[in-house]
Amino acid sequence: ALWFAITSLIAVVIGLAVGSLLQPGHGLVIEPDPDKLAAIGKKTHGSWLDLLKGLVPENLVSSFADGETLQVVFVALLIGAASYSLGDKAAPFVEFNRSVFEVIQRVLGWIIRLAPIGTLGLVGNAVATYGNEFFVPLLKLIGGTYLACALVLFAVYPLLLRFVAKVSPVRFFAKAWTVLQFAFVSRSSSATLPLSRQTAENLGISRSYANFAVPLASTTKMDGCAAIYPAVGSIFIANLFHIQLGAVQYLTIVLVAVFGAIATAGVTGWFTMLTLTLSALGLPPQVVATGIAIAYAVDPIMDMMRTATNVAGQIVVPVVVARGEGILDDEVLAERSAPPLLTEERELANA
């Protein structure tokens, strides 16, 4: 969990740096309702102390009703820790929440599948209103996402492998390149899971630990979707609506990326995290919905690189942890040829 948080922190900082440098969305201002814009301005002022105090809700019900995302995540972490400490006594409560989670994920899946219809209308109207200049901010959004993901994938991860795990980055990418290609074209960490798990074993991680660490990472370790993209996407949407983000807002993005990744799962990871981030920044639903819909127009292009970054991190972190615990098999790691996929894993990958 510590390495999950550390790498997410590094990824979101890189995302913020790239977004601040390229300023995607700058130069094209989409004006929301004046009353909404005034409300945004009021919510962007505050101090570091106000942000920390804001983590603890005065009223839990109002936190949900008012969309105070960080307060909800903070309370969820406390409840999760308490449930874990109770063990079997909390089993019915955990099962209930798991069912609720699955229901919400199904509803979100339906929304994602219907989103292209609304996106077509919104983007068509925006192009008709703003002309060809509308595409330049989208290109910057794509370029910023790819650049930030590339820095994490080909700079941060190799440094962790070389200096922390004592593993050759060349050897890692030689064995993981197939799974990264599959992640790039499938755009799904869940679909890539069988290949990711087998790749972890090929890199010297024991089967028992790989069966635990990689599935866990596939839902809670998404540097591309849960750290980099919310940072770049938030700057993009803020620029579209001519909203100035300050130090407090940047810290909010970092906190959501580090602590909010537990909310990601399956195909809705990017959607969940971007929505959480924008809501935590205090943006009204009108701005959040419009901004996400505009970004969704080019999301499949960005999702390929985001997913490849996700999957790489889901393998790198278990390798680092395995080395730290002394359970990384260097003989298996040194083997040039990777063992074939198990029949079960091959069938899952083909599916």
C-alpha positions in Angstrom: 0.0 0.0 0.0 2.9 2.4 0.8 4.4 1.8 -2.7 1.0 2.3 -4.3 0.7 5.7 -2.6 4.3 6.7 -3.4 4.1 5.9 -7.1 0.6 7.5 -7.3 2.1 10.7 -5.7 4.9 10.8 -8.2 2.5 10.2 -11.1 0.1 12.9 -10.1 2.9 15.4 -9.6 4.2 14.6 -13.1 0.7 15.0 -14.4 0.3 18.4 -12.8 3.7 19.5 -14.0 3.0 18.5 -17.6 -0.5 20.0 -17.5 0.9 23.3 -16.1 3.5 23.4 -18.8 1.3 22.6 -21.8 -1.9 24.3 -20.4 -4.4 22.1 -22.4 -7.6 23.9 -23.0 -6.0 27.4 -22.7 -7.1 29.9 -25.4 -10.7 28.5 -25.7 -13.1 29.7 -23.1 -16.5 28.1 -22.7 -18.5 30.3 -20.5 -20.9 28.6 -18.1 -23.9 30.2 -16.5 -22.7 33.5 -14.7 -24.2 32.4 -11.4 -22.3 29.1 -11.6 -19.1 30.9 -12.5 -19.5 33.1 -9.5 -20.0 30.1 -7.3 -16.8 28.6 -8.6 -14.9 31.7 -7.7 -16.1 31.6 -4.1 -15.1 28.0 -3.7 -11.5 28.4 -5.0 -10.4 30.6 -2.0 -9.0 29.0 1.2 -6.0 28.1 3.2 -4.0 24.9 3.8 -5.5 24.7 7.2 -9.0 25.0 5.8 -8.3 22.1 3.4 -7.1 19.9 6.3 -10.1 20.9 8.4 -12.3 20.1 5.5 -11.3 16.5 5.6 -13.4 15.9 8.7 -17.1 16.3 8.1 -19.3 18.0 10.6 -22.3 16.1 9.3 -21.8 12.9 7.4 -25.2 13.1 5.6 -24.5 16.6 4.4 -21.1 15.5 3.1 -22.8 13.1 0.7 -25.6 15.6 -0.2 -23.2 18.5 -0.8 -20.7 16.4 -2.8 -17.8 16.9 -0.4 -15.7 14.1 -2.0 -12.6 14.2 0.2 -14.8 14.0 3.4 -16.6 11.0 2.0 -13.3 9.3 1.1 -11.8 10.1 4.6 -14.9 8.6 6.3 -14.7 5.6 4.0 -11.1 4.9 5.0 -12.0 5.1 8.7 -15.0 2.7 8.2 -12.8 0.4 6.1 -10.1 0.3 8.8 -12.7 -0.4 11.5 -14.3 -3.2 9.5 -10.9 -4.8 8.9 -10.1 -4.6 12.6 -13.4 -6.3 13.5 -12.7 -9.2 11.2 -15.6 -11.8 10.9 -17.9 -9.6 13.0 -18.0 -7.1 10.1 -18.5 -9.7 7.4 -22.3 -9.0 6.8 -21.5 -5.2 6.6 -18.7 -5.8 4.1 -20.8 -8.1 1.9 -23.6 -5.5 1.9 -21.2 -2.8 0.8 -19.7 -5.1 -1.9 -23.2 -5.6 -3.3 -23.9 -1.9 -3.3 -20.5 -1.3 -5.0 -21.4 -3.8 -7.7 -24.8 -2.2 -8.3 -23.2 1.3 -8.6 -20.5 -0.1 -11.0 -23.2 -1.6 -13.2 -25.1 1.8 -13.3 -21.8 3.6 -14.1 -21.2 1.1 -16.9 -24.6 1.9 -18.4 -23.8 5.6 -18.2 -20.5 5.1 -19.9 -22.1 3.2 -22.7 -24.7 5.9 -23.3 -22.2 8.7 -23.0 -21.2 8.7 -26.7 -24.7 9.9 -27.6 -24.6 12.9 -25.4 -20.9 13.5 -26.4 -21.8 13.6 -30.0 -24.3 16.4 -29.4 -22.1 18.4 -27.1 -19.0 18.2 -29.3 -21.0 18.9 -32.4 -22.4 22.0 -30.9 -19.0 23.1 -29.6 -17.4 22.7 -33.0 -20.2 24.6 -34.7 -19.8 27.4 -32.1 -16.0 27.7 -31.8 -14.8 26.3 -35.2 -11.6 24.5 -35.8 -9.8 26.1 -32.9 -11.8 23.7 -30.7 -9.5 20.9 -31.7 -6.3 22.5 -30.6 -7.1 22.2 -26.8 -8.1 18.5 -27.4 -4.8 17.8 -29.1 -3.0 19.4 -26.2 -5.0 17.2 -23.8 -4.0 14.1 -25.7 -0.3 15.2 -26.0 -0.1 16.1 -22.3 -1.6 12.7 -21.2 0.8 10.8 -23.5 3.8 12.8 -22.3 3.0 12.4 -18.6 2.3 8.7 -19.0 5.5 8.2 -21.0 7.6 9.9 -18.3 6.1 7.5 -15.6 6.3 4.4 -17.8 9.8 4.9 -19.2 11.5 7.0 -16.5 9.9 6.6 -13.1 9.3 2.8 -13.3 12.8 2.0 -14.7 14.4 4.0 -11.9 12.4 2.1 -9.3 13.3 -1.2 -11.0 17.0 -0.3 -11.2 17.7 1.3 -7.8 15.0 -0.2 -5.6 14.2 -3.6 -7.0 17.7 -4.2 -8.5 16.1 -5.4 -11.7 17.2 -4.5 -15.2 14.6 -2.3 -16.8 15.6 -3.9 -20.2 14.8 -7.3 -18.8 11.6 -6.1 -17.3 10.3 -4.6 -20.6 11.5 -7.6 -22.6 9.3 -9.8 -20.5 6.4 -7.3 -20.0 6.2 -5.9 -23.6 3.6 -8.3 -24.7 1.3 -7.6 -21.8 1.8 -3.8 -22.3 0.9 -4.2 -26.0 -2.3 -6.1 -25.0 -3.2 -3.4 -22.4 -2.6 -0.7 -25.0 -5.0 -2.2 -27.5 -7.6 -3.6 -25.1 -7.8 -0.5 -22.9 -8.8 -2.6 -19.9 -6.7 -3.5 -16.9 -9.2 -6.2 -16.0 -9.0 -7.9 -19.4 -5.2 -7.8 -19.1 -5.2 -9.3 -15.6 -4.4 -12.9 -16.6 -1.5 -11.8 -18.7 -0.3 -9.4 -16.0 -0.4 -12.1 -13.4 1.6 -14.5 -15.6 4.1 -11.8 -16.4 4.7 -11.1 -12.7 5.5 -14.8 -12.3 7.9 -14.7 -15.3 9.7 -11.8 -13.5 10.4 -14.0 -10.5 7.4 -13.3 -8.3 6.0 -16.4 -6.6 2.6 -17.6 -7.8 0.9 -17.2 -4.4 2.0 -13.6 -4.1 1.3 -12.8 -7.7 -2.2 -14.1 -7.3 -2.7 -11.7 -4.4 -0.8 -8.6 -5.5 -1.6 -8.3 -9.2 -5.5 -8.5 -8.9 -5.3 -6.1 -6.0 -3.2 -3.7 -8.0 -5.6 -4.0 -11.0 -8.3 -2.2 -9.1 -6.3 0.1 -6.8 -3.1 0.9 -8.7 -4.0 3.0 -11.8 -1.3 5.7 -12.2 -2.5 6.5 -15.7 -6.3 6.7 -15.0 -6.3 7.6 -11.3 -3.3 10.0 -11.0 -2.0 11.4 -14.3 -5.3 11.8 -16.2 -7.3 13.5 -13.3 -4.4 16.0 -13.0 -4.1 16.8 -16.7 -7.9 16.6 -17.2 -8.6 19.0 -14.3 -6.3 21.6 -15.7 -7.9 21.1 -19.2 -11.4 21.6 -17.9 -10.4 24.5 -15.7 -8.9 26.3 -18.7 -11.9 25.7 -20.8 -14.1 27.5 -18.3 -11.5 30.1 -17.5 -11.1 28.9 -13.9 -7.9 29.7 -12.1 -6.5 26.8 -10.0 -4.3 27.7 -7.0 -2.0 25.8 -4.7 -4.9 24.6 -2.5 -6.6 23.1 -5.6 -3.4 21.4 -6.7 -3.0 19.9 -3.3 -6.6 18.7 -3.5 -5.8 17.0 -6.8 -2.8 15.2 -5.2 -4.8 14.1 -2.2 -7.7 12.7 -4.3 -5.1 10.9 -6.5 -3.3 9.3 -3.6 -6.3 8.4 -1.4 -9.1 8.2 -3.9 -7.7 5.4 -6.1 -9.5 2.9 -3.9 -12.7 4.0 -5.7 -11.4 2.9 -9.1 -12.4 -0.4 -10.7 -12.8 -1.9 -14.2 -13.7 0.3 -17.1 -15.0 3.2 -15.0 -11.7 4.0 -13.3 -10.8 7.1 -15.3 -14.5 8.4 -15.1 -14.7 7.8 -11.4 -11.4 9.5 -10.6 -11.9 12.5 -12.9 -15.4 13.1 -11.4 -14.1 12.7 -7.9 -11.3 15.2 -8.6 -13.5 17.8 -10.3 -16.1 17.5 -7.5 -13.4 17.9 -4.8 -12.3 21.1 -6.5 -15.7 22.5 -5.9 -16.8 22.7 -9.6 -20.6 22.6 -10.0 -22.3 19.7 -11.8 -22.9 21.7 -15.0 -19.2 22.3 -15.5 -18.2 18.8 -14.4 -20.6 17.1 -16.8 -19.8 19.4 -19.8 -16.0 19.2 -19.2 -16.0 15.4 -19.0 -18.2 15.1 -22.1 -15.8 17.2 -24.1 -12.8 15.2 -22.9 -14.7 12.0 -23.6 -14.6 12.8 -27.4 -11.0 11.8 -27.5 -10.9 9.5 -24.5 -10.3 6.2 -26.4 -7.1 7.6 -27.8 -5.8 8.6 -24.3 -7.1 5.5 -22.7 -4.7 3.3 -24.6 -1.7 5.0 -23.1 -3.3 5.3 -19.7 -4.1 1.6 -19.5 -0.6 0.6 -20.6 0.8 2.8 -17.8 -1.7 1.3 -15.3 -0.7 -2.3 -16.1 3.0 -1.5 -16.0 2.6 -0.1 -12.5 0.5 -3.1 -11.5 3.5 -5.3 -12.2 6.4 -3.0 -11.2 5.1 -2.4 -7.6 4.8 -6.2 -6.8 8.3 -6.7 -8.2 9.6 -3.9 -5.9 7.8 -5.3 -2.9 8.9 -8.9 -3.6 12.5 -7.7 -3.8 12.1 -5.9 -0.5 10.6 -9.0 1.2 13.3 -11.2 -0.3 10.9 -13.4 -2.3 11.9 -12.4 -5.8 13.4 -15.5 -7.7 16.4 -14.2 -9.6 16.8 -17.5 -11.5 13.3 -17.1 -13.0 14.0 -13.4 -13.6 17.2 -14.3 -15.5 15.5 -16.7 -17.8 15.3 -15.2 -21.3 12.2 -17.2 -22.5 8.9 -16.7 -20.7 6.9 -19.9 -19.9 3.8 -20.3 -21.9 0.5 -19.2 -20.5 -1.6 -21.6 -18.6 -4.6 -22.9 -20.5 -7.0 -21.1 -18.1 -5.1 -17.8 -18.5 -4.9 -18.2 -22.3 -8.7 -18.7 -22.5 -9.3 -15.6 -20.4 -6.9 -13.5 -22.4 -8.5 -14.6 -25.7 -11.9 -13.8 -24.3 
